[in-house]
Amino acid sequence: MFFVRKRLYEAVAAVVTFSITIGVFLLLSRHVPVWTAAVTALLVFGASLWSGL
């Protein structure tokens, strides 16, 4: 039971991390060039992974 719950939490964390990254990209892509939005989204993704989210 513990391993199932741990895998579920890891899956939820992965979905949240990717959702934040995609949200940042979509928000910024309307106001700045696409490459700038992509680089910023990658930085946010790296920071999310580094923080353990």
PDB file of N, CA, C and O in Angstrom:
ATOM      1  N   MET A   1       0.823  -1.198   0.000  1.00  0.00           N
ATOM      2  CA  MET A   1       0.000   0.000   0.000  1.00  0.00           C
ATOM      3  C   MET A   1       0.864   1.257   0.000  1.00  0.00           C
ATOM      4  O   MET A   1       0.538   2.239  -0.667  1.00  0.00           O
ATOM      5  N   PHE A   2       1.955   1.224   0.742  1.00  0.00           N
ATOM      6  CA  PHE A   2       2.828   2.393   0.817  1.00  0.00           C
ATOM      7  C   PHE A   2       3.435   2.716  -0.540  1.00  0.00           C
ATOM      8  O   PHE A   2       3.538   3.882  -0.920  1.00  0.00           O
ATOM      9  N   PHE A   3       3.838   1.671  -1.276  1.00  0.00           N
ATOM     10  CA  PHE A   3       4.483   1.899  -2.565  1.00  0.00           C
ATOM     11  C   PHE A   3       3.500   2.463  -3.587  1.00  0.00           C
ATOM     12  O   PHE A   3       3.881   3.270  -4.436  1.00  0.00           O
ATOM     13  N   VAL A   4       2.245   2.045  -3.510  1.00  0.00           N
ATOM     14  CA  VAL A   4       1.230   2.573  -4.422  1.00  0.00           C
ATOM     15  C   VAL A   4       1.014   4.052  -4.143  1.00  0.00           C
ATOM     16  O   VAL A   4       0.918   4.850  -5.076  1.00  0.00           O
ATOM     17  N   ARG A   5       0.936   4.423  -2.885  1.00  0.00           N
ATOM     18  CA  ARG A   5       0.738   5.820  -2.518  1.00  0.00           C
ATOM     19  C   ARG A   5       1.942   6.663  -2.927  1.00  0.00           C
ATOM     20  O   ARG A   5       1.784   7.790  -3.394  1.00  0.00           O
ATOM     21  N   LYS A   6       3.138   6.121  -2.752  1.00  0.00           N
ATOM     22  CA  LYS A   6       4.346   6.856  -3.134  1.00  0.00           C
ATOM     23  C   LYS A   6       4.372   7.090  -4.642  1.00  0.00           C
ATOM     24  O   LYS A   6       4.704   8.186  -5.092  1.00  0.00           O
ATOM     25  N   ARG A   7       4.026   6.077  -5.420  1.00  0.00           N
ATOM     26  CA  ARG A   7       3.994   6.231  -6.878  1.00  0.00           C
ATOM     27  C   ARG A   7       2.931   7.240  -7.298  1.00  0.00           C
ATOM     28  O   ARG A   7       3.128   7.999  -8.247  1.00  0.00           O
ATOM     29  N   LEU A   8       1.803   7.246  -6.588  1.00  0.00           N
ATOM     30  CA  LEU A   8       0.749   8.207  -6.891  1.00  0.00           C
ATOM     31  C   LEU A   8       1.231   9.626  -6.629  1.00  0.00           C
ATOM     32  O   LEU A   8       1.002  10.519  -7.445  1.00  0.00           O
ATOM     33  N   TYR A   9       1.899   9.842  -5.495  1.00  0.00           N
ATOM     34  CA  TYR A   9       2.419  11.169  -5.177  1.00  0.00           C
ATOM     35  C   TYR A   9       3.463  11.615  -6.193  1.00  0.00           C
ATOM     36  O   TYR A   9       3.503  12.788  -6.564  1.00  0.00           O
ATOM     37  N   GLU A  10       4.305  10.695  -6.644  1.00  0.00           N
ATOM     38  CA  GLU A  10       5.305  11.040  -7.657  1.00  0.00           C
ATOM     39  C   GLU A  10       4.637  11.399  -8.977  1.00  0.00           C
ATOM     40  O   GLU A  10       5.083  12.317  -9.666  1.00  0.00           O
ATOM     41  N   ALA A  11       3.584  10.695  -9.331  1.00  0.00           N
ATOM     42  CA  ALA A  11       2.863  11.002 -10.569  1.00  0.00           C
ATOM     43  C   ALA A  11       2.185  12.366 -10.481  1.00  0.00           C
ATOM     44  O   ALA A  11       2.210  13.136 -11.442  1.00  0.00           O
ATOM     45  N   VAL A  12       1.585  12.665  -9.340  1.00  0.00           N
ATOM     46  CA  VAL A  12       0.943  13.967  -9.158  1.00  0.00           C
ATOM     47  C   VAL A  12       1.986  15.078  -9.217  1.00  0.00           C
ATOM     48  O   VAL A  12       1.739  16.124  -9.817  1.00  0.00           O
ATOM     49  N   ALA A  13       3.141  14.867  -8.605  1.00  0.00           N
ATOM     50  CA  ALA A  13       4.207  15.872  -8.641  1.00  0.00           C
ATOM     51  C   ALA A  13       4.695  16.103 -10.067  1.00  0.00           C
ATOM     52  O   ALA A  13       4.981  17.238 -10.447  1.00  0.00           O
ATOM     53  N   ALA A  14       4.793  15.043 -10.854  1.00  0.00           N
ATOM     54  CA  ALA A  14       5.224  15.191 -12.248  1.00  0.00           C
ATOM     55  C   ALA A  14       4.199  15.987 -13.052  1.00  0.00           C
ATOM     56  O   ALA A  14       4.567  16.847 -13.852  1.00  0.00           O
ATOM     57  N   VAL A  15       2.924  15.703 -12.842  1.00  0.00           N
ATOM     58  CA  VAL A  15       1.874  16.433 -13.562  1.00  0.00           C
ATOM     59  C   VAL A  15       1.880  17.906 -13.167  1.00  0.00           C
ATOM     60  O   VAL A  15       1.739  18.775 -14.027  1.00  0.00           O
ATOM     61  N   VAL A  16       2.041  18.195 -11.886  1.00  0.00           N
ATOM     62  CA  VAL A  16       2.080  19.586 -11.428  1.00  0.00           C
ATOM     63  C   VAL A  16       3.284  20.309 -12.014  1.00  0.00           C
ATOM     64  O   VAL A  16       3.168  21.452 -12.457  1.00  0.00           O
ATOM     65  N   THR A  17       4.443  19.650 -12.020  1.00  0.00           N
ATOM     66  CA  THR A  17       5.651  20.270 -12.564  1.00  0.00           C
ATOM     67  C   THR A  17       5.478  20.605 -14.040  1.00  0.00           C
ATOM     68  O   THR A  17       5.810  21.711 -14.467  1.00  0.00           O
ATOM     69  N   PHE A  18       4.961  19.658 -14.822  1.00  0.00           N
ATOM     70  CA  PHE A  18       4.759  19.922 -16.247  1.00  0.00           C
ATOM     71  C   PHE A  18       3.665  20.961 -16.473  1.00  0.00           C
ATOM     72  O   PHE A  18       3.756  21.750 -17.414  1.00  0.00           O
ATOM     73  N   SER A  19       2.644  20.977 -15.638  1.00  0.00           N
ATOM     74  CA  SER A  19       1.577  21.969 -15.783  1.00  0.00           C
ATOM     75  C   SER A  19       2.094  23.377 -15.528  1.00  0.00           C
ATOM     76  O   SER A  19       1.731  24.313 -16.240  1.00  0.00           O
ATOM     77  N   ILE A  20       2.935  23.527 -14.520  1.00  0.00           N
ATOM     78  CA  ILE A  20       3.526  24.837 -14.236  1.00  0.00           C
ATOM     79  C   ILE A  20       4.388  25.286 -15.407  1.00  0.00           C
ATOM     80  O   ILE A  20       4.326  26.441 -15.828  1.00  0.00           O
ATOM     81  N   THR A  21       5.192  24.365 -15.930  1.00  0.00           N
ATOM     82  CA  THR A  21       6.070  24.702 -17.051  1.00  0.00           C
ATOM     83  C   THR A  21       5.270  25.113 -18.283  1.00  0.00           C
ATOM     84  O   THR A  21       5.587  26.114 -18.925  1.00  0.00           O
ATOM     85  N   ILE A  22       4.240  24.350 -18.612  1.00  0.00           N
ATOM     86  CA  ILE A  22       3.413  24.672 -19.778  1.00  0.00           C
ATOM     87  C   ILE A  22       2.656  25.981 -19.557  1.00  0.00           C
ATOM     88  O   ILE A  22       2.501  26.776 -20.484  1.00  0.00           O
ATOM     89  N   GLY A  23       2.190  26.201 -18.339  1.00  0.00           N
ATOM     90  CA  GLY A  23       1.493  27.449 -18.030  1.00  0.00           C
ATOM     91  C   GLY A  23       2.384  28.665 -18.184  1.00  0.00           C
ATOM     92  O   GLY A  23       1.957  29.689 -18.719  1.00  0.00           O
ATOM     93  N   VAL A  24       3.620  28.560 -17.718  1.00  0.00           N
ATOM     94  CA  VAL A  24       4.568  29.669 -17.873  1.00  0.00           C
ATOM     95  C   VAL A  24       4.823  29.932 -19.350  1.00  0.00           C
ATOM     96  O   VAL A  24       4.838  31.083 -19.787  1.00  0.00           O
ATOM     97  N   PHE A  25       5.021  28.870 -20.113  1.00  0.00           N
ATOM     98  CA  PHE A  25       5.272  29.039 -21.547  1.00  0.00           C
ATOM     99  C   PHE A  25       4.087  29.707 -22.239  1.00  0.00           C
ATOM    100  O   PHE A  25       4.270  30.650 -23.010  1.00  0.00           O
ATOM    101  N   LEU A  26       2.878  29.228 -21.969  1.00  0.00           N
ATOM    102  CA  LEU A  26       1.702  29.794 -22.632  1.00  0.00           C
ATOM    103  C   LEU A  26       1.449  31.234 -22.203  1.00  0.00           C
ATOM    104  O   LEU A  26       1.022  32.059 -23.010  1.00  0.00           O
ATOM    105  N   LEU A  27       1.709  31.534 -20.944  1.00  0.00           N
ATOM    106  CA  LEU A  27       1.511  32.900 -20.462  1.00  0.00           C
ATOM    107  C   LEU A  27       2.500  33.858 -21.109  1.00  0.00           C
ATOM    108  O   LEU A  27       2.128  34.949 -21.540  1.00  0.00           O
ATOM    109  N   LEU A  28       3.760  33.447 -21.174  1.00  0.00           N
ATOM    110  CA  LEU A  28       4.786  34.338 -21.712  1.00  0.00           C
ATOM    111  C   LEU A  28       4.782  34.409 -23.233  1.00  0.00           C
ATOM    112  O   LEU A  28       5.176  35.430 -23.797  1.00  0.00           O
ATOM    113  N   SER A  29       4.348  33.356 -23.904  1.00  0.00           N
ATOM    114  CA  SER A  29       4.427  33.341 -25.366  1.00  0.00           C
ATOM    115  C   SER A  29       3.524  34.393 -26.006  1.00  0.00           C
ATOM    116  O   SER A  29       3.704  34.725 -27.178  1.00  0.00           O
ATOM    117  N   ARG A  30       2.573  34.911 -25.271  1.00  0.00           N
ATOM    118  CA  ARG A  30       1.716  35.972 -25.809  1.00  0.00           C
ATOM    119  C   ARG A  30       2.413  37.330 -25.785  1.00  0.00           C
ATOM    120  O   ARG A  30       2.058  38.218 -26.559  1.00  0.00           O
ATOM    121  N   HIS A  31       3.398  37.499 -24.907  1.00  0.00           N
ATOM    122  CA  HIS A  31       3.983  38.815 -24.683  1.00  0.00           C
ATOM    123  C   HIS A  31       5.434  38.937 -25.129  1.00  0.00           C
ATOM    124  O   HIS A  31       5.908  40.048 -25.367  1.00  0.00           O
ATOM    125  N   VAL A  32       6.139  37.840 -25.247  1.00  0.00           N
ATOM    126  CA  VAL A  32       7.553  37.872 -25.627  1.00  0.00           C
ATOM    127  C   VAL A  32       7.763  36.883 -26.772  1.00  0.00           C
ATOM    128  O   VAL A  32       6.875  36.079 -27.057  1.00  0.00           O
ATOM    129  N   PRO A  33       8.929  36.928 -27.436  1.00  0.00           N
ATOM    130  CA  PRO A  33       9.197  35.934 -28.482  1.00  0.00           C
ATOM    131  C   PRO A  33       9.139  34.506 -27.930  1.00  0.00           C
ATOM    132  O   PRO A  33       9.389  34.269 -26.748  1.00  0.00           O
ATOM    133  N   VAL A  34       8.808  33.574 -28.805  1.00  0.00           N
ATOM    134  CA  VAL A  34       8.602  32.185 -28.391  1.00  0.00           C
ATOM    135  C   VAL A  34       9.873  31.594 -27.793  1.00  0.00           C
ATOM    136  O   VAL A  34       9.797  30.841 -26.822  1.00  0.00           O
ATOM    137  N   TRP A  35      11.035  31.917 -28.349  1.00  0.00           N
ATOM    138  CA  TRP A  35      12.269  31.333 -27.811  1.00  0.00           C
ATOM    139  C   TRP A  35      12.525  31.831 -26.397  1.00  0.00           C
ATOM    140  O   TRP A  35      13.037  31.082 -25.565  1.00  0.00           O
ATOM    141  N   THR A  36      12.179  33.080 -26.110  1.00  0.00           N
ATOM    142  CA  THR A  36      12.345  33.605 -24.751  1.00  0.00           C
ATOM    143  C   THR A  36      11.400  32.894 -23.789  1.00  0.00           C
ATOM    144  O   THR A  36      11.784  32.554 -22.670  1.00  0.00           O
ATOM    145  N   ALA A  37      10.170  32.673 -24.225  1.00  0.00           N
ATOM    146  CA  ALA A  37       9.209  31.949 -23.392  1.00  0.00           C
ATOM    147  C   ALA A  37       9.672  30.520 -23.151  1.00  0.00           C
ATOM    148  O   ALA A  37       9.514  29.989 -22.052  1.00  0.00           O
ATOM    149  N   ALA A  38      10.248  29.895 -24.182  1.00  0.00           N
ATOM    150  CA  ALA A  38      10.721  28.516 -24.034  1.00  0.00           C
ATOM    151  C   ALA A  38      11.893  28.435 -23.067  1.00  0.00           C
ATOM    152  O   ALA A  38      11.943  27.533 -22.231  1.00  0.00           O
ATOM    153  N   VAL A  39      12.830  29.361 -23.169  1.00  0.00           N
ATOM    154  CA  VAL A  39      13.978  29.360 -22.256  1.00  0.00           C
ATOM    155  C   VAL A  39      13.516  29.605 -20.826  1.00  0.00           C
ATOM    156  O   VAL A  39      13.993  28.948 -19.901  1.00  0.00           O
ATOM    157  N   THR A  40      12.598  30.536 -20.639  1.00  0.00           N
ATOM    158  CA  THR A  40      12.085  30.811 -19.299  1.00  0.00           C
ATOM    159  C   THR A  40      11.338  29.605 -18.743  1.00  0.00           C
ATOM    160  O   THR A  40      11.476  29.282 -17.563  1.00  0.00           O
ATOM    161  N   ALA A  41      10.552  28.937 -19.579  1.00  0.00           N
ATOM    162  CA  ALA A  41       9.838  27.739 -19.134  1.00  0.00           C
ATOM    163  C   ALA A  41      10.817  26.637 -18.746  1.00  0.00           C
ATOM    164  O   ALA A  41      10.584  25.919 -17.773  1.00  0.00           O
ATOM    165  N   LEU A  42      11.905  26.496 -19.492  1.00  0.00           N
ATOM    166  CA  LEU A  42      12.924  25.502 -19.126  1.00  0.00           C
ATOM    167  C   LEU A  42      13.596  25.853 -17.807  1.00  0.00           C
ATOM    168  O   LEU A  42      13.890  24.964 -17.007  1.00  0.00           O
ATOM    169  N   LEU A  43      13.843  27.133 -17.572  1.00  0.00           N
ATOM    170  CA  LEU A  43      14.420  27.550 -16.288  1.00  0.00           C
ATOM    171  C   LEU A  43      13.465  27.251 -15.133  1.00  0.00           C
ATOM    172  O   LEU A  43      13.891  26.794 -14.072  1.00  0.00           O
ATOM    173  N   VAL A  44      12.184  27.509 -15.341  1.00  0.00           N
ATOM    174  CA  VAL A  44      11.189  27.202 -14.305  1.00  0.00           C
ATOM    175  C   VAL A  44      11.114  25.700 -14.072  1.00  0.00           C
ATOM    176  O   VAL A  44      10.998  25.253 -12.931  1.00  0.00           O
ATOM    177  N   PHE A  45      11.180  24.919 -15.146  1.00  0.00           N
ATOM    178  CA  PHE A  45      11.164  23.464 -15.023  1.00  0.00           C
ATOM    179  C   PHE A  45      12.375  22.976 -14.233  1.00  0.00           C
ATOM    180  O   PHE A  45      12.240  22.132 -13.347  1.00  0.00           O
ATOM    181  N   GLY A  46      13.551  23.501 -14.549  1.00  0.00           N
ATOM    182  CA  GLY A  46      14.760  23.126 -13.811  1.00  0.00           C
ATOM    183  C   GLY A  46      14.682  23.515 -12.349  1.00  0.00           C
ATOM    184  O   GLY A  46      15.100  22.754 -11.476  1.00  0.00           O
ATOM    185  N   ALA A  47      14.147  24.700 -12.077  1.00  0.00           N
ATOM    186  CA  ALA A  47      14.007  25.133 -10.688  1.00  0.00           C
ATOM    187  C   ALA A  47      13.014  24.256  -9.935  1.00  0.00           C
ATOM    188  O   ALA A  47      13.213  23.961  -8.757  1.00  0.00           O
ATOM    189  N   SER A  48      11.949  23.839 -10.610  1.00  0.00           N
ATOM    190  CA  SER A  48      10.972  22.956  -9.968  1.00  0.00           C
ATOM    191  C   SER A  48      11.594  21.604  -9.636  1.00  0.00           C
ATOM    192  O   SER A  48      11.354  21.051  -8.563  1.00  0.00           O
ATOM    193  N   LEU A  49      12.390  21.078 -10.556  1.00  0.00           N
ATOM    194  CA  LEU A  49      13.057  19.801 -10.286  1.00  0.00           C
ATOM    195  C   LEU A  49      14.085  19.938  -9.179  1.00  0.00           C
ATOM    196  O   LEU A  49      14.216  19.058  -8.329  1.00  0.00           O
ATOM    197  N   TRP A  50      14.809  21.040  -9.191  1.00  0.00           N
ATOM    198  CA  TRP A  50      15.855  21.249  -8.192  1.00  0.00           C
ATOM    199  C   TRP A  50      15.252  21.417  -6.796  1.00  0.00           C
ATOM    200  O   TRP A  50      15.834  20.970  -5.808  1.00  0.00           O
ATOM    201  N   SER A  51      14.088  22.059  -6.720  1.00  0.00           N
ATOM    202  CA  SER A  51      13.457  22.268  -5.418  1.00  0.00           C
ATOM    203  C   SER A  51      12.790  21.004  -4.892  1.00  0.00           C
ATOM    204  O   SER A  51      12.400  20.938  -3.726  1.00  0.00           O
ATOM    205  N   GLY A  52      12.663  20.008  -5.753  1.00  0.00           N
ATOM    206  CA  GLY A  52      12.092  18.748  -5.300  1.00  0.00           C
ATOM    207  C   GLY A  52      10.604  18.631  -5.515  1.00  0.00           C
ATOM    208  O   GLY A  52       9.976  17.711  -4.993  1.00  0.00           O
ATOM    209  N   LEU A  53      10.027  19.540  -6.271  1.00  0.00           N
ATOM    210  CA  LEU A  53       8.592  19.467  -6.539  1.00  0.00           C
ATOM    211  C   LEU A  53       8.292  18.355  -7.506  1.00  0.00           C
ATOM    212  O   LEU A  53       7.132  18.137  -7.856  1.00  0.00           O
TER     213      LEU A  53
END
